[in-house]
Amino acid sequence: MSTLVKTTVYLTEAEYRRLKELARAQRRPAAELVREAVAEYAHRHAVNERPQSLGAGRSGRGDLSERADELLDGIGR
């Protein structure tokens, strides 16, 4: 696990109560739930994230670019 850094987060009384209820119900520390929520938020709002479709058409062959002319010969005629 990475080194943890202490910080302060201000919550409304209702938010704090809900956090404690969730922590108790899941038998996990409230701080762990906060870290998980921050990680999920950061992931959803990440900048320059690669599209999920990237690599979806991967063939597994390493020679396609070298054989492009040969493989495409005759297509479109």
Backbone as a ProteinNet text record, in pm:
[ID]
protein_1_A
[PRIMARY]
MSTLVKTTVYLTEAEYRRLKELARAQRRPAAELVREAVAEYAHRHAVNERPQSLGAGRSGRGDLSERADELLDGIGR
[TERTIARY]
84.5	0	88.8	41.3	114.3	115.8	206.3	211.9	86.7	23.8	-96.5	-59.7	-134.7	-114.5	-239.3	-221.2	-335.4	-388.3	-522.1	-586.6	-714.7	-772.8	-897.9	-1005.7	-1119.4	-1233.8	-1350.9	-1416.3	-1532.1	-1659.1	-1741.7	-1868.3	-1981.6	-2099.2	-2215.7	-2244.3	-2325.5	-2359.9	-2429	-2515.2	-2586.8	-2490.3	-2394.4	-2295.5	-2210.3	-2170.8	-2088.2	-2165.4	-2291.1	-2375.1	-2389.3	-2414	-2430.4	-2300.7	-2187.3	-2057.2	-2036.5	-2065.2	-2046.7	-2141.2	-2264.2	-2359.8	-2308.7	-2259.6	-2205.4	-2084.8	-1997.3	-1877	-1915.4	-2010.5	-2054.9	-2119.3	-2204.3	-2273.8	-2176.2	-2068.6	-1970.6	-1854	-1856.5	-1748.4	-1612	-1607.9	-1484.1	-1464.8	-1342.1	-1318.6	-1373.9	-1426	-1479	-1370.5	-1247.5	-1137.4	-1116.5	-1135.7	-1121	-1229.2	-1350.9	-1459.7	-1432.1	-1377.4	-1344.3	-1235.4	-1130.4	-1023.9	-1079.2	-1167.7	-1228.1	-1312.3	-1388.4	-1471.9	-1386.3	-1276.5	-1186.7	-1123.4	-1081.8	-1019.9	-1119.2	-1243.1	-1344.4	-1372.4	-1383.6	-1409.9	-1294.4	-1172.6	-1054.7	-1047.4	-1082.4	-1080.5	-1183.8	-1305.1	-1412.1	-1380.7	-1305.6	-1278.4	-1134.6	-1066.8	-927.4	-917.4	-813	-786.6	-692.3	-707.4	-622.3	-631.7	-746.9	-764.9	-784.1	-727.7	-740.8	-883.4	-936.1	-1070	-1070.3	-1180.9	-1190.4	-1183.3	-1217	-1215.8	-1075.7	-978.2	-842.3	-790.4	-748.1	-695.5	-803	-927.9	-1036.3	-1021.6	-960.1	-943	-806.9	-739.1	-604.7	-606.6	-517.9	-516.2	-422.4	-327	-229.5	-111.2	-114.5	-4.9	83.6	212.4	306.2	352.8	308.4	360.5	257.7	146	40.2	85.3	155.2	195.4	294.9	378.5	476.3	409.9	296.3	228.5	102.7	82.7	-41.1	-73.2	23.9	-1.9	-44.5	24	-6.5	-146.9	-179.4	-307	-425.2	-401.9	-507.7	-519.8	-427.7	-428.6	-561	-627.4	-752.4	-877.3	-865.1	-982.2	-1026.7	-1155.8	-1210.7	-1216.4	-1180.8	-1186	-1314.7
-118	0	124	228.7	355.6	421.2	515.5	592.2	678.1	678.1	756.4	896.5	994.7	1133.7	1179.5	1238.5	1286.1	1415.2	1424.3	1545.4	1568.2	1682.6	1714.8	1737.8	1676.4	1693.6	1738.5	1845	1894.8	1840.2	1775.5	1718.8	1781.8	1783.1	1824.8	1714.8	1745.9	1644.3	1525.7	1552.3	1444.4	1357.2	1418.7	1342.1	1255.7	1314.6	1240.8	1122.6	1145.5	1038.2	925.1	961.4	860.9	782.4	852.4	786.6	686.4	725.9	635.5	515	538.2	427.7	327.5	380	292.4	214.1	282.4	216.9	105.6	134.5	34.6	-84	-56.5	-164	-252.4	-191.9	-267.6	-318	-282.3	-320.5	-278.5	-152.4	-95.2	41.9	87.1	221	328.3	435.7	546	602.3	609.7	662.8	579.3	448.8	361.4	391.7	416.9	451.4	584.7	680.3	810.2	792.6	716	691.4	625	526.7	457.5	554.3	639.7	736.6	835.3	880.6	973.9	905.5	781	706.6	688.2	653.7	635.9	767.5	875.8	1007.9	1048.1	1030.4	1067	984.5	857.8	771.6	817.8	849.9	894.8	1027.4	1112.6	1245.9	1262.8	1153.8	1159.1	1226.6	1304.7	1372.8	1285.8	1289	1212.9	1062.6	1016.8	873.6	810.2	696.6	627	575.1	578.7	522.6	373.1	322.9	180.3	94.2	152.7	75	60.3	131.4	125.2	-18.6	-71	-207.5	-313.5	-272.5	-369.5	-454.7	-399.1	-473.9	-538.5	-554.1	-610.5	-753.2	-779.1	-910.2	-1008.8	-955.4	-1043.4	-1073.1	-1020.6	-1041.5	-918.7	-938.9	-827.9	-779.3	-844.9	-810.4	-741.2	-697.9	-640.5	-515.4	-426	-301.7	-330.4	-430.9	-464.6	-533.9	-600	-675.1	-605	-478.3	-407.1	-412.1	-381	-380.9	-519.4	-619.4	-757.2	-797.6	-764.8	-805.7	-729	-604.1	-521.6	-530.9	-602.6	-616.5	-679.1	-610.3	-662.1	-609.6	-549.2	-495.7	-367.1	-355.7	-235.7	-242	-352.6	-364	-425.6
0	0	0	-62.5	-67.1	70.2	85.2	208.4	218.5	333.5	353.7	401.3	354.9	392.9	464.8	579.3	658	598.6	591.2	541.3	620.1	603.3	670.6	565.7	586.8	498.2	584.4	542.6	615.8	552.5	634.4	589.6	669.3	608.9	686.2	788.1	887.6	987.2	921.9	824.4	756.1	675.7	607.3	530.5	623	735.9	832.1	889.9	925.4	979	877.2	751.3	646	625.2	625.8	611.8	724.2	846.7	960.6	952.1	904	887.8	784.3	671.2	566.4	618.2	687.9	741.9	838.8	925.7	1022.7	951.1	852.4	779.7	702.5	651.4	573.4	657.8	785.7	879.5	825.5	779.6	726	788.9	799.4	852.1	758.1	816.6	736.3	644.5	692.2	611.2	485.1	496.8	379.5	276.3	322.3	230.6	161.2	235.1	175.8	69.5	100.7	2.2	-122.9	-104.7	-218	-302.5	-236.7	-309.2	-387.3	-327.9	-397.1	-517.5	-501.2	-611.7	-726.2	-694.6	-798.9	-870.3	-795.4	-854.4	-945.7	-897.7	-976.6	-1105.1	-1096.5	-1215.5	-1318.1	-1270.8	-1361.1	-1427.9	-1361.1	-1412.3	-1460.5	-1486	-1530	-1666.9	-1683.8	-1810.5	-1892.5	-2024.1	-2115.8	-2093.8	-2055.7	-2038.4	-2175.8	-2196.9	-2324.4	-2340.4	-2461.6	-2484.1	-2453.9	-2401.3	-2369.5	-2494.8	-2609.6	-2733.7	-2791.5	-2734.9	-2785.6	-2777.6	-2889.4	-2893.7	-2913.4	-2929.1	-2942.3	-3068.4	-3172.9	-3296.9	-3309.1	-3199.1	-3198.4	-3252.6	-3348.5	-3414.5	-3345.4	-3271.8	-3210.4	-3301	-3423.7	-3519.6	-3519	-3521.5	-3518	-3653.9	-3761.1	-3893.7	-3983.4	-3930.3	-4014.5	-4088.4	-4020.7	-4088.4	-4200.6	-4183.4	-4287.1	-4405.9	-4381.8	-4487	-4537	-4501.2	-4533.4	-4682.1	-4767	-4912.2	-4959.7	-4914.9	-4954.7	-4907.2	-4783.6	-4726	-4785.7	-4826.9	-4882.9	-5035.5	-5098.2	-5243.3	-5289.4	-5380.2	-5434.5	-5368.1	-5252.1	-5184.1	-5254.9	-5279.2	-5341.2	-5492.2	-5548.1	-5695.3	-5740.4
[MASK]
+++++++++++++++++++++++++++++++++++++++++++++++++++++++++++++++++++++++++++++

